[in-house]
Amino acid sequence: MTVEVGQGLRELSAELVLLRRKVGTRLGLKGMDMDCLDLINAHGPLSPTALAQRAGLHAATTTGILDRLERGGWIARERDPSDRRSTSIHALRERNAELLGHFAEMNSSVERICADYDGAELELLADFLRRTAEAGRSAAENLTDADTA
């Protein structure tokens, strides 16, 4: 069953990548632009440095992505009034509805699938997904750390 779970995770990952790519194409966003927008939505507001670290990107690459996202109306940069050199980036919530609309079919499908499970089973699934996501984060951090060493 462990092999089957691993295969299922790979298949899910591939399908989600394809979905995100299609949504990004419709919205005029590149893959890494979508990734950074997701990070800003999930963890923002963020400084450009914090975003670069979370995304595993160089500062210059992050600046280009932020420029595109800002021109597209997806994010705003705000100067810290106490330190004018410091900037924070936040997602423009009014654009989130547009973004989420493209994922509505998938979200509805997940809700229908979840309805087939009871509370204890959903808790188990949620725990598995959290722990698997953390394992992925840890593996990515270890690769990033090895790249910079």
N, C-alpha and C positions, 0 to 999 in steps of 0.2 A: 504493500500500500504506500510505503514511503516513496517508491519510484513513481507510482501513479500520481501522488500529490506533487512531486517535483515536475512531472510532465504537465500537469494541470496548471501549475504556476507559470511555466514557460509559455504555454499556450495562451493563458490569460494575459501575460505580459505582452506577447506579440500582438494580440488583438487590441489591447489598449493603446499600444504604440501606433497601430494603424488608425484607430479612431482619432487619437490626438493629432496625427498628421493630417487627416482629412479635415478636422475642425480647424486646425491651424491654417491650412490652405484656404478654406472659406473665409477666414478672418484676416488673411494676409499676414500671418505670424509664422516665423520660422520656428523650428523645433525647440531650439534653446531659448527663444523668446517666450514660448509657451511655458517651458520649464521654470524660467525665472519669474514669470507672472504667477505661476502656481506657488512658488516659494514666497513671493511677496504677499499673496493672498493668505497663505497659511501662517506665515510667521511675521508679517509686517506690522507696523512700519519697520524697515531695515535701513541701515546705512549701506552705501555701495560696497564698502569693504566686507560687511557681514554677508551681504548677498553673494559676493564673489567667493567667499569662503564656503558658504553653504552649497553653492553651485559647482565648486571646484574649478573656478575660472580665474584667469588673470584679470587684473584691474582694467586693462585697456579693452579687453573683450567685453567685460561687464559694462563699461561706459558706452560702447556701441549698441549693446542690447538695450540699455536704458534709454538711449537717445531714440531708438526705433519705437520702443513702447510709449515713450512720452509723445512723440510725434503722432502716434496712432491713437492717442487719447486713452491709453490703458492705465497709465500711472501719472503721479505728480511728484516732483521733487520739492522738498521744503527745507529751507535753511533753519537751523537751530538758532533762535533769537539770542541765546546765551553764548553761542560759539558760531559765528558766521561762517567758519570754515567747514563746519559739520552740516551734512545734508541727510535727511531721511527720505525714504521712498515709500509711498503708499499707493495701493491700487485704488483706482477710481471706481467706487462701488456701483455707480450707475451703468458701467460697462459690464459688470458681472452678470446681469440678467441676460445680456446678449450671449455671453460666453456659455453660461449654464443652459441656455436654451438649446444649444447644439448637443448637449449631453443629456437632454431630457429623456430621450428614448432609452438610453442605457440606464439612467437613474430609475426610471419606471420599471424596467426589467429587473433590476436589483431588488427593488421594493417587493415585486411579485415573488421573486425567489425567496427572499427573507420571510415572507408570509408562510412559507412551507415549513419553517422551523419554529420550535418553541423557544421560550426565553433562555433556558439553560443551553440549548444548542447554539443560539446566537451568541451567547456569552463566550462559549468555547471557540466559535469561529472568529469572533472579534479578537480574542486573546491570541489565537494563532496568527491572525493577520498583523496585529501589533508586533508580536515577537518576530515574525518573518520580515516585516518592514525594518525593524531595528537591526536584524542580522544583515540586511542589505545596506543600511546606512553605515554600519560598522565596517563591512567589507569595502565599501567605497572610500571611507575615511582611511583605511589601512592602505589602499592602493594609492590614494592621493599623497599620504605621508611618505610612502616608498618612492613616489615620483619626485618629490621635492628633496629627498635625502641625498 
